[in-house]
Amino acid sequence: MDTLVSDWTAVCAVDDILPDTGVCARVNGRHIAIFRVGPAQFFAIDNVDPKAGASVLSRGLVGNLGEHLVVASPLYKHHIDLRTGVCLESPDWSVRSHRVRAENGRVLVSTEAT
């Protein structure tokens, strides 16, 4: 169950997200993909793939394309920058990025766009 902490929502325990994978959480009515990169970096973007309209980005593969840390959409394989939400192949398929942090063993997300 989500717990509201000011404008932040606790979505899961840090250990619920394996390194270099993502999970999906519903925060204030939005589907948010939260990614853990390495042991302690977290990123959050909208989970709905703008090209397909399906809530699947959290299931994509995390990696690097040059200087960009990305997730590859599991449906069409386009790459979304985890820091900005920008789609590298087509900016029209970009998504919102969200503030995310780890605190006291929990992952917290804000739906305010970064």
Secondary structure, 3 states (H helix, E strand, C coil): CCEEECCEEEEEEHHHCCCCEEEEEEECCEEEEEEEECCCEEEEEECECCCCCCECHHHCEEEEECCEEEEECCCCCCEEECCCCCECCCHHHCCCEEEEEEECCEEEEEEEEC
